[in-house]
Amino acid sequence: MTTIASATDTLTRDSLTVLQPGFTGTTAPDWLLRRLGEGLASVGLFGRNIASPEQLAALTAQLRAERDDVLVAIDEEGGDVTRLEVRSGSSFPGNHALGAVDDVDLTRQVASELGRRLAACGVNLNWAPSADVNSNPANPVIGVRSFGADTALVARHTAAYVTGLQSAGVAACTKHFPGHGDTAVDSHHALPRIDAAPQVLSDRELAPFRAAMAAGTRAVMSAHILVPALDPDHPATLSRPVLTDLLRGDLGYTGLIVTDGMEMQAIAATYGIERGSVLAIAAGADAICVGGGLADDETVRRLRDALVAAVRSGELPEERLAEAAERVRELARWTAATAPANEGEVRTDVGLVAARRALKLTGAAAFTPLTDPPYVAAFTPVANIAVGDETPWGVAAELNRLLPGTETGTYTGEAAGRAALEASGGRRVVAVVRDEHRHAWMAAALDDLLESRPDTIVVEMGVPQAVPRGALHIATHGAARVCGRAAAEIIAGT
């Protein structure tokens, strides 16, 4: 009886160890602390958990009082996807801006400073960077989260980001394997498909992941995408050919494999999170990320019980679950033992420096900076779930700081240009667009606005694929707060 009880306890602990759940609130709920005592080894944080750096540090200290080697993970890419600065916008411009500058040392410095801030708050695992090659301009979920569309550029900056982040003692989790760039569907809503040939995948999608592994990335996150050339039946997260044969076997990766959020519809709508989690561990994943939308004790219990039942039924080998749990513990040991490298002077302004360097100006030679407050017309597309609706973007706040009295309005639809024109009165218009090439209504709105007001300044805060137009066109290559500030400085001549 003792042997059976011991084995059962080990199985239960291992099943909890492979979970990375989220929770609600800015303090740890009792159920989460209890689960940490029972074997849970990781916790995922989101914007809803963060009010200030001081509060976050207190929260992580609360978690470590229960389990000192807990992995505290966060989705902090900088740029669009920020949790530390979800309400104000990020101090870092994001990957696309860094790729536009193409200075790998700058990318390393940005990642190092971001990692330093995470470590100071007690976070030791970052679900970043995105190593996706943005080869499809219509991609609705990657875009400015990618360093760019050139494979070699993405590879070298992915490696620099991993190096910089991990120099601060924060483990990098390179994503979304085997590459989410050539998709036209958001996996938060449905299952994307990449119909590329094996050689194209190897040369384009996999190259940045090889660079990340060479740089020592401690974790890799799988993508909820179907790649028929690799596995015609299962999305990558649930695919043994992708996770075990390719990532472990062909590429020789030995670190932690983390799934993307299992509550995303690409998995949840087809398999359900319990079945999906069992299949993911069986395929070769080591950690189940869940909690962006599901964040309660009942979810943890259901996933734990599903894994235990799968082992007992023989569907999931106990050795595979034990191996996965040990990889989680191994990463926890690495974070506990890794001291931040001495990187010299702290560069707290490096994000703004990068944002300024990323600007591309068209028409600047004939442009005279504004002295009177303008009217900012923000042509706003729907944000993808990874970004969230609560994170502010644009230039209005920064322009109002430099030119007090600046007003703004938000517009959408084909009549947006005419509506903005009417609201602007006689003021100079600053039109803020994002991914104009992806939104026909946005291009039409700009047509209307520029026909009547050719002196309009256009700020493009997405991936700049459309032809630059306006009296001055500023491509920021990102939508973070610092990108808005850099653009506002040009407009106001400061």
Buried (B, 14 or more C-beta within 10 A) or exposed (E): EEEEEEEEEBBBBBBBBBBBBBBEEEBBBEBBBEBBEBBBBBBBBBBBBBEEBEBBBBBBEBBBEBBEBBBBBBBBBBBBBBBBBBEEBBBBBBBBBBBBBBBBEBBBBBBBBBBBBBBEBBBBBBBBBBBBBBBBEEBBBBBBBBBBBBBEBBBBBBBBBBBBBBBBBBBBBBBBBBBBBBBEBBBBBBBBBBEBEEEBBBEBBBBBBBBBBEBEBBBBBBBBBBBEBBBEEBBBBBBBBBBBBBBBEEBEBEBBBBBBBBBBBBBBEBBBBBBBBBBBBBBBBBBBBBBBBBBBBEBBEBBBEBBBBBBEEEEBEBEBBBBBBBBBBBBBEBBEEBEBEEBEEEBEEBBBBBBBBBBBBBBEEEBEEBEEBBBBBBBBBEBBBBBBEEBBBBBBBBBBEBBEEBBBBBBBEBEBBBBBBEBBEEBBBBBBBBBBBBBEBBBBBBEBBBEEBEEBBBBBBBBBBBEBBBBBBBBBBBBBBBBBBBBBBBBBEE
